[in-house]
Amino acid sequence: MKSISSILIIPVLFLQLSCSSLKNGQASGVSSFNSNKKIQVYTTAENSNLKLSLSNDFISKIDSEQKEATVSITVDATKTFQTFLGIGGAITDASAEVFAKLPSQKQQEFLTAYYDKNKGIGYSLARTNIHSCDFSSESYTYIQEGDKDLKTFTIDHDRKYRIPLLKKAIQTAGGKLTLFVSPWSPPAFMKDNNDILHGGVLLPEFAQSWANYYAKFIKEYEKEGIPIWGLTIQNEPMASQRWESCIYTPEAERDFLKNFLGPTLANQGLGSKKIIIWDHNRGEMLEKRAQLVFSDPEVSKYAWGIGFHWYETWNGGPPKFESVAKVYEAFPTKNLIFTEGCVERFDTVKYQFWGNAERYGLNMINDFNNGTVGWTDWNILLDQNGGPNHVGNFCFAPIHADTNSGELIFTPMYYYIGHFSKFIRPGAKRINQKLNDAALLSTSFKNSDGKIITVVMNQSDKEMVYELASDLQKNTITIPAHAMQTLIY
């Protein structure tokens, strides 16, 4: 894999495709679903014009010379696993501020690209922050400092950028978006270090006030017509960061959920909100959080599941997919959800670096195959500097905007995510499959309409031929080097 040094700006509505023409103003070169044929293949490949392109020419024809398959994928739809919740990204302050700077035509192009399931990639899941995080232009809360009783609570700050974008995203998604919310830190006066930044812990005397804060936030957002599906207790509770952060030991998170947050939401008519514990890296999820919380019926009753990030790979370490599998096997009635991941260390020369997309493909396939129900990317949109970010913690997003020119920059990550989000729909069931060679990666789901979706990734430098077999049919398919394919049948 190599970096492409030039910045490729892809105007969504004018992308040229080699195997599928752009019809009816479809966003981002994403082909509309066509259910007339027995099997369809959509492909994104490096060093080509294929970007979520309908590419049935990769299917070997019965009346022509058959290529010899070197890999086989066998699908068994009778054995099912977890129910699919959705795929999406975080609508942060940074994303909303950049969106607001775009011309109206580009705003609509952006919304369509992400949230329209026919013309775009059909995001159905979203996350947003409770007051400020690192991807805000400044630190802020919803109350005046010292207001333990929350008498000054107001979400006016969010009405300028974030709430308008959330409403437009929900509308573009067809009126429904599964949205969960996360705090990065309590207000400074509620913490032992008297600082919204740099870690610290929640002081015991403010535990009830902080639990009330979540409830107030949810109610105020829902008054704005933005339904909240769920929440995480704390973003990255074991990390003391130079930005908004707060430390919870496993016991502290358990006790806060059991004694304050869970009962408070229940008592205020918010007991149906899904509460997600941990919200940190995959490693040691079972030992450090799940075992403690899910094994205690008095606290487990409040916990819908466990959220995780991928930053155990920050310095080149291996992704801990086995941790996901351990939780799935130990607590099959609980849910696993990927709550955040991004490509760190922003660099404009790597906008089109294919390895970034393959990192997404590798993680998504393995997370789903190990029991994950939903997958949430980090910022949906950032500017040409990888921000804004009030501590200089710049990173990549699947789509960037050059706020000087007003152009949108689509990265390969956008298309690789789309191979899942556009075709695997909420309510789908992951189904059993066998892959006889690690040269390819794959996962399979069955949608509620009966369609089976198989996603295949080739990280190698060589074109490969594989056989897809189910109880009804067999197909021999070619996948280019460094490519992703989605099969619908």
C-alpha positions as CSV (number, residue, x, y, z in Angstrom):
1,M,0.0,0.0,0.0
2,K,1.3,3.4,-0.8
3,S,0.3,7.0,-0.1
4,I,-1.2,9.1,-2.9
5,S,0.4,12.5,-2.3
6,S,-2.1,14.5,-4.4
7,I,-5.3,15.6,-2.7
8,L,-8.3,14.1,-4.7
9,I,-11.4,16.2,-4.4
10,I,-14.4,14.3,-5.5
11,P,-17.6,16.3,-6.2
12,V,-20.3,13.9,-5.1
13,L,-22.8,14.5,-7.9
14,F,-20.3,14.3,-10.7
15,L,-18.2,11.2,-9.9
16,Q,-17.6,9.1,-13.0
17,L,-17.8,5.4,-12.6
18,S,-16.4,2.7,-14.8
19,C,-19.0,0.0,-14.2
20,S,-22.1,1.9,-13.2
21,S,-23.2,5.3,-14.5
22,L,-24.4,7.9,-12.1
23,K,-28.2,8.2,-12.5
24,N,-30.8,10.5,-11.0
25,G,-28.2,12.6,-9.1
26,Q,-27.1,9.7,-6.9
27,A,-24.6,10.9,-4.3
28,S,-20.9,9.9,-4.2
29,G,-21.1,7.5,-7.1
30,V,-23.2,5.2,-5.0
31,S,-25.4,3.0,-7.2
32,S,-29.0,2.6,-6.4
33,F,-30.0,-0.9,-5.2
34,N,-31.5,-3.1,-8.0
35,S,-33.2,-6.3,-6.9
36,N,-34.0,-7.7,-10.4
37,K,-30.9,-9.9,-10.8
38,K,-30.1,-13.0,-8.8
39,I,-26.8,-11.7,-7.5
40,Q,-25.2,-8.2,-7.6
41,V,-21.7,-7.1,-6.9
42,Y,-20.6,-3.6,-5.8
43,T,-16.9,-2.8,-5.8
44,T,-14.5,-0.2,-4.5
45,A,-10.9,-0.7,-5.6
46,E,-7.6,1.2,-5.3
47,N,-6.1,2.7,-8.6
48,S,-9.5,2.5,-10.3
49,N,-12.7,4.5,-10.8
50,L,-14.7,1.8,-8.9
51,K,-16.3,3.4,-5.8
52,L,-19.3,1.5,-4.6
53,S,-19.9,0.7,-8.2
54,L,-22.2,-1.9,-9.6
55,S,-19.7,-4.3,-11.2
56,N,-21.4,-7.6,-12.2
57,D,-18.6,-8.1,-14.8
58,F,-16.6,-9.6,-11.9
59,I,-19.0,-12.5,-11.8
60,S,-17.8,-15.4,-14.0
61,K,-20.4,-16.2,-16.7
62,I,-21.6,-19.8,-17.2
63,D,-21.2,-19.6,-21.0
64,S,-17.7,-18.3,-20.8
65,E,-14.4,-19.6,-19.6
66,Q,-14.6,-20.1,-15.8
67,K,-11.9,-18.7,-13.6
68,E,-10.5,-21.1,-11.0
69,A,-11.4,-20.0,-7.5
70,T,-8.6,-20.1,-4.9
71,V,-10.8,-19.2,-2.0
72,S,-14.3,-20.3,-1.0
73,I,-16.9,-18.6,1.2
74,T,-19.7,-20.9,2.3
75,V,-22.8,-19.2,3.7
76,D,-25.4,-20.8,5.9
77,A,-28.4,-18.6,6.5
78,T,-30.1,-21.1,8.9
79,K,-27.6,-20.3,11.7
80,T,-28.0,-16.7,13.0
81,F,-26.2,-14.6,15.5
82,Q,-26.6,-11.0,16.7
83,T,-29.2,-8.6,15.4
84,F,-27.8,-5.6,13.5
85,L,-28.4,-2.2,15.1
86,G,-26.8,0.1,12.5
87,I,-23.7,2.0,11.3
88,G,-23.0,5.7,11.6
89,G,-20.7,8.4,12.9
90,A,-20.5,11.1,15.5
91,I,-22.1,14.5,15.0
92,T,-19.7,16.6,17.1
93,D,-19.4,20.3,17.5
94,A,-16.5,20.2,15.0
95,S,-18.6,18.5,12.4
96,A,-21.5,20.9,12.9
97,E,-19.3,24.0,12.7
98,V,-17.6,22.8,9.5
99,F,-21.0,21.9,8.0
100,A,-22.3,25.4,8.7
101,K,-19.5,26.9,6.6
102,L,-20.4,25.0,3.5
103,P,-22.6,26.4,0.7
104,S,-26.1,25.2,0.8
105,Q,-25.7,22.9,-2.2
106,K,-22.7,21.3,-0.7
107,Q,-24.5,20.9,2.6
108,Q,-27.3,18.9,0.8
109,E,-24.7,16.9,-1.1
110,F,-23.0,16.0,2.2
111,L,-26.3,15.0,3.9
112,T,-27.4,12.9,1.0
113,A,-24.0,11.2,0.9
114,Y,-24.2,10.0,4.4
115,Y,-27.9,9.6,5.3
116,D,-29.9,8.9,2.2
117,K,-30.1,5.1,1.9
118,N,-30.8,5.1,-1.8
119,K,-28.5,7.9,-3.1
120,G,-25.9,7.7,-0.3
121,I,-24.6,5.1,2.2
122,G,-27.6,5.1,4.5
123,Y,-26.2,5.9,8.0
124,S,-28.7,4.8,10.6
125,L,-26.7,5.4,13.8
126,A,-25.2,8.5,15.4
127,R,-23.4,9.7,18.5
128,T,-23.1,13.2,19.9
129,N,-21.4,14.8,22.9
130,I,-22.9,16.1,26.1
131,H,-21.4,19.6,26.3
132,S,-17.8,20.0,25.0
133,C,-15.2,17.4,23.9
134,D,-11.9,17.7,22.2
135,F,-13.7,18.2,18.9
136,S,-15.3,21.5,20.0
137,S,-13.8,24.9,19.4
138,E,-13.7,25.6,23.1
139,S,-14.6,24.0,26.5
140,Y,-18.1,24.7,27.8
141,T,-20.9,23.2,29.9
142,Y,-24.7,23.8,30.1
143,I,-24.7,25.4,33.5
144,Q,-23.0,28.2,35.4
145,E,-20.0,27.0,37.4
146,G,-21.0,25.8,40.9
147,D,-24.7,25.3,40.0
148,K,-25.2,22.0,41.7
149,D,-29.0,22.2,41.4
150,L,-28.8,22.8,37.6
151,K,-31.0,25.9,37.8
152,T,-29.1,27.6,35.0
153,F,-29.1,24.5,32.7
154,T,-29.5,25.4,29.0
155,I,-28.6,23.9,25.7
156,D,-28.5,27.2,23.9
157,H,-24.9,26.7,22.9
158,D,-25.9,23.7,20.7
159,R,-28.7,25.5,19.0
160,K,-26.3,27.4,16.8
161,Y,-24.6,24.5,15.0
162,R,-25.1,21.0,16.4
163,I,-28.9,20.8,16.8
164,P,-29.6,22.1,13.3
165,L,-27.3,19.5,11.8
166,L,-28.8,16.7,13.9
167,K,-32.3,17.7,12.7
168,K,-31.2,17.7,9.0
169,A,-29.4,14.4,9.4
170,I,-32.5,12.8,11.0
171,Q,-34.7,14.2,8.2
172,T,-32.4,13.0,5.4
173,A,-32.3,9.5,7.1
174,G,-36.0,9.3,6.6
175,G,-37.1,10.7,10.0
176,K,-35.3,8.2,12.2
177,L,-31.7,8.1,13.5
178,T,-30.6,5.9,16.4
179,L,-28.7,8.5,18.5
180,F,-26.7,7.9,21.6
181,V,-24.9,10.6,23.7
182,S,-21.7,10.6,25.7
183,P,-20.1,13.0,28.2
184,W,-16.4,13.6,28.2
185,S,-16.3,15.2,31.7
186,P,-18.5,16.6,34.4
187,P,-18.2,20.3,35.0
188,A,-15.0,21.3,36.7
189,F,-16.5,22.0,40.2
190,M,-17.9,18.4,40.3
191,K,-14.4,16.9,40.0
192,D,-11.5,16.5,42.5
193,N,-9.1,18.4,40.3
194,N,-11.5,21.3,39.7
195,D,-10.7,21.1,36.0
196,I,-12.9,19.9,33.1
197,L,-9.7,18.7,31.4
198,H,-6.9,16.4,32.5
199,G,-8.8,13.5,34.0
200,G,-9.7,13.8,37.7
201,V,-12.7,11.9,39.3
202,L,-16.3,12.8,40.1
203,L,-16.6,13.9,43.7
204,P,-19.1,11.8,45.7
205,E,-21.2,14.8,46.8
206,F,-22.0,15.6,43.1
207,A,-22.9,12.1,41.9
208,Q,-26.7,12.8,42.1
209,S,-26.3,16.2,40.5
210,W,-24.3,14.7,37.6
211,A,-26.9,11.9,37.1
212,N,-29.6,14.7,36.9
213,Y,-27.5,16.4,34.3
214,Y,-27.8,13.4,31.9
215,A,-31.5,13.3,32.4
216,K,-31.8,17.1,31.8
217,F,-29.8,16.9,28.6
218,I,-31.9,14.1,27.2
219,K,-35.1,15.9,28.0
220,E,-34.0,19.2,26.5
221,Y,-32.8,17.5,23.3
222,E,-36.1,15.6,23.0
223,K,-38.0,18.9,23.4
224,E,-36.1,20.0,20.3
225,G,-37.5,16.9,18.4
226,I,-34.2,14.9,18.6
227,P,-35.0,11.5,20.2
228,I,-32.2,10.0,22.3
229,W,-32.0,6.2,22.0
230,G,-29.2,5.7,24.6
231,L,-26.1,7.0,26.3
232,T,-22.7,5.9,27.4
233,I,-21.7,6.7,31.0
234,Q,-18.3,8.2,30.3
235,N,-16.1,8.5,27.2
236,E,-12.8,6.7,27.8
237,P,-13.1,6.3,31.6
238,M,-9.5,5.1,32.0
239,A,-7.8,8.0,30.2
240,S,-6.5,11.2,31.7
241,Q,-6.3,13.5,28.6
242,R,-5.3,17.0,28.0
243,W,-8.8,17.6,26.8
244,E,-12.2,16.9,28.6
245,S,-11.8,13.6,30.5
246,C,-12.8,11.9,33.8
247,I,-11.5,8.7,35.4
248,Y,-13.8,5.9,36.6
249,T,-12.4,2.7,38.1
250,P,-14.5,-0.3,37.3
251,E,-16.0,-0.1,40.8
252,A,-16.7,3.6,40.5
253,E,-18.5,3.2,37.2
254,R,-20.5,0.3,38.6
255,D,-21.6,2.2,41.7
256,F,-22.5,5.4,39.8
257,L,-24.7,3.3,37.4
258,K,-26.2,1.3,40.2
259,N,-26.8,4.0,42.8
260,F,-27.3,7.2,40.7
261,L,-27.6,7.1,36.9
262,G,-29.8,4.0,36.5
263,P,-32.3,4.9,39.2
264,T,-32.4,8.6,38.2
265,L,-33.2,7.8,34.6
266,A,-35.8,5.3,35.7
267,N,-37.4,7.7,38.2
268,Q,-37.6,10.5,35.6
269,G,-39.4,8.4,32.9
270,L,-36.2,7.7,31.0
271,G,-35.8,4.1,31.9
272,S,-36.1,2.9,28.3
273,K,-32.9,4.7,27.3
274,K,-30.1,2.2,26.6
275,I,-27.1,2.6,28.9
276,I,-23.7,1.6,27.6
277,I,-20.8,0.9,29.9
278,W,-17.0,1.3,29.3
279,D,-16.8,3.3,26.0
280,H,-13.1,2.7,25.8
281,N,-10.6,0.4,24.1
282,R,-11.2,-3.3,23.3
283,G,-8.5,-4.7,25.5
284,E,-9.5,-6.2,28.8
285,M,-13.2,-5.3,28.4
286,L,-14.3,-8.6,30.0
287,E,-12.0,-8.5,33.0
288,K,-12.1,-4.7,33.7
289,R,-15.8,-3.9,33.1
290,A,-18.2,-6.5,31.7
291,Q,-17.6,-9.2,34.4
292,L,-18.0,-6.7,37.3
293,V,-21.2,-5.0,35.9
294,F,-23.0,-7.8,34.0
295,S,-22.5,-10.4,36.8
296,D,-24.3,-8.2,39.4
297,P,-28.1,-8.3,38.7
298,E,-28.7,-5.1,40.7
299,V,-26.6,-3.1,38.3
300,S,-26.8,-5.3,35.2
301,K,-30.5,-4.5,34.9
302,Y,-29.6,-0.9,33.9
303,A,-26.9,-1.9,31.4
304,W,-27.9,-2.5,27.8
305,G,-24.4,-3.4,26.7
306,I,-20.8,-2.4,26.5
307,G,-19.1,0.1,24.1
308,F,-15.6,0.0,22.8
309,H,-13.0,1.9,20.7
310,W,-10.0,0.7,18.6
311,Y,-7.2,2.9,20.0
312,E,-5.3,0.0,21.5
313,T,-3.8,0.1,18.0
314,W,-2.6,3.8,18.5
315,N,1.1,2.9,18.5
316,G,0.9,0.0,16.1
317,G,-0.4,-2.7,18.5
318,P,-2.7,-5.4,17.3
319,P,-6.5,-4.9,17.5
320,K,-7.9,-7.0,20.4
321,F,-10.8,-8.7,18.6
322,E,-10.5,-11.6,21.0
323,S,-11.8,-9.3,23.8
324,V,-15.0,-8.6,21.8
325,A,-15.5,-12.4,21.3
326,K,-14.9,-13.1,25.1
327,V,-17.7,-10.6,26.1
328,Y,-20.0,-11.9,23.4
329,E,-19.6,-15.5,24.6
330,A,-19.7,-14.7,28.3
331,F,-22.8,-12.5,28.2
332,P,-24.9,-13.4,25.2
333,T,-27.9,-11.3,26.4
334,K,-25.8,-8.1,26.5
335,N,-24.9,-6.0,23.4
336,L,-21.6,-5.0,22.0
337,I,-21.3,-1.7,20.1
338,F,-18.3,0.0,18.6
339,T,-18.6,3.6,19.8
340,E,-15.6,5.4,18.4
341,G,-12.7,5.0,16.0
342,C,-10.7,7.3,13.6
343,V,-7.4,7.5,11.8
344,E,-5.2,9.6,14.0
345,R,-2.3,12.0,13.1
346,F,-4.0,14.0,10.4
347,D,-1.9,14.7,7.2
348,T,-3.3,16.1,4.0
349,V,-1.1,14.0,1.8
350,K,-2.9,10.9,3.2
351,Y,-6.4,11.9,2.2
352,Q,-6.5,9.1,-0.3
353,F,-4.2,6.7,1.5
354,W,-5.8,3.3,0.9
355,G,-4.5,1.8,4.1
356,N,-6.8,4.0,6.1
357,A,-9.8,2.5,4.4
358,E,-8.5,-1.0,4.9
359,R,-8.1,-0.3,8.6
360,Y,-11.8,0.3,8.7
361,G,-12.6,-2.8,6.7
362,L,-10.4,-5.0,8.9
363,N,-12.0,-3.7,12.1
364,M,-15.6,-3.7,10.9
365,I,-15.5,-7.2,9.6
366,N,-13.8,-8.6,12.7
367,D,-16.0,-6.7,15.1
368,F,-19.2,-7.9,13.4
369,N,-17.9,-11.5,13.2
370,N,-17.2,-11.4,17.0
371,G,-20.7,-10.3,18.0
372,T,-20.9,-6.5,17.6
373,V,-24.4,-5.1,16.8
374,G,-23.5,-1.5,15.8
375,W,-20.5,0.4,14.6
376,T,-20.0,4.2,15.1
377,D,-17.2,6.1,13.4
378,W,-15.9,9.3,15.0
379,N,-16.4,12.8,13.4
380,I,-18.6,12.6,10.2
381,L,-17.0,15.8,8.9
382,L,-13.8,17.8,9.6
383,D,-12.1,20.7,7.8
384,Q,-8.9,20.8,5.8
385,N,-6.9,20.9,9.0
386,G,-8.5,17.8,10.6
387,G,-10.4,20.0,13.0
388,P,-11.6,22.3,14.6
389,N,-10.2,21.0,17.9
390,H,-9.4,23.1,20.9
391,V,-6.3,21.1,21.9
392,G,-4.8,20.4,18.5
393,N,-5.8,16.7,18.5
394,F,-6.4,16.6,14.8
395,C,-7.5,13.5,12.9
396,F,-9.1,12.1,9.8
397,A,-12.8,11.8,8.9
398,P,-14.4,9.9,6.0
399,I,-15.3,13.3,4.5
400,H,-13.4,16.5,4.8
401,A,-14.4,20.0,3.7
402,D,-12.1,22.7,2.4
403,T,-13.7,25.6,4.0
404,N,-11.8,28.0,1.7
405,S,-13.1,26.6,-1.5
406,G,-16.3,25.0,-0.1
407,E,-15.4,21.6,-1.7
408,L,-16.0,18.2,-0.2
409,I,-13.2,15.7,-0.1
410,F,-14.3,12.1,0.0
411,T,-11.7,9.6,1.3
412,P,-11.6,5.9,0.6
413,M,-12.8,5.4,4.2
414,Y,-16.2,6.7,3.2
415,Y,-16.7,4.1,0.5
416,Y,-15.4,1.2,2.6
417,I,-17.8,2.1,5.4
418,G,-20.5,2.3,2.8
419,H,-20.0,-1.3,1.7
420,F,-21.6,-2.2,5.1
421,S,-23.9,0.7,5.9
422,K,-25.7,1.0,2.6
423,F,-26.6,-2.7,2.2
424,I,-26.8,-4.2,5.7
425,R,-29.8,-2.6,7.3
426,P,-31.1,-2.3,10.9
427,G,-32.8,-5.5,12.0
428,A,-30.5,-7.8,9.9
429,K,-29.1,-11.0,11.4
430,R,-25.5,-12.0,11.1
431,I,-25.4,-15.5,9.6
432,N,-22.9,-18.3,9.6
433,Q,-20.2,-18.4,7.0
434,K,-17.0,-20.4,6.5
435,L,-14.0,-18.8,4.8
436,N,-11.3,-21.4,3.9
437,D,-8.4,-18.9,3.4
438,A,-7.3,-15.9,5.4
439,A,-6.2,-14.2,2.2
440,L,-9.7,-12.6,2.2
441,L,-11.8,-11.2,5.0
442,S,-15.6,-11.5,4.9
443,T,-18.8,-11.2,7.0
444,S,-22.4,-12.1,6.0
445,F,-25.9,-10.8,7.2
446,K,-29.5,-11.5,6.2
447,N,-31.7,-8.5,6.0
448,S,-35.3,-8.6,7.2
449,D,-36.4,-8.6,3.5
450,G,-34.6,-11.9,3.0
451,K,-31.7,-10.6,1.0
452,I,-28.3,-11.9,2.0
453,I,-25.4,-9.5,2.1
454,T,-21.8,-10.7,2.0
455,V,-19.0,-8.2,2.3
456,V,-15.5,-9.3,1.1
457,M,-12.2,-7.5,1.4
458,N,-8.9,-8.2,-0.4
459,Q,-5.9,-6.5,1.3
460,S,-3.4,-8.1,-1.0
461,D,-1.5,-6.7,-4.0
462,K,-3.0,-9.3,-6.3
463,E,-6.4,-9.9,-7.9
464,M,-8.1,-12.9,-6.4
465,V,-10.9,-15.3,-7.4
466,Y,-13.3,-16.8,-4.9
467,E,-16.4,-19.0,-4.9
468,L,-19.4,-17.9,-3.0
469,A,-21.6,-20.8,-2.1
470,S,-25.0,-21.0,-0.4
471,D,-27.7,-23.6,-0.3
472,L,-29.3,-22.1,-3.4
473,Q,-26.4,-21.1,-5.7
474,K,-22.7,-20.9,-6.4
475,N,-20.9,-18.0,-8.0
476,T,-17.3,-17.5,-8.9
477,I,-16.3,-13.9,-8.5
478,T,-13.1,-11.9,-9.1
479,I,-12.0,-9.2,-6.6
480,P,-9.3,-6.7,-7.6
481,A,-6.2,-6.0,-5.5
482,H,-6.9,-3.7,-2.5
483,A,-10.6,-3.8,-2.9
484,M,-13.9,-4.2,-1.1
485,Q,-17.0,-5.9,-2.5
486,T,-20.5,-6.2,-1.3
487,L,-22.6,-9.1,-2.8
488,I,-26.4,-9.0,-2.6
489,Y,-28.3,-12.2,-3.4
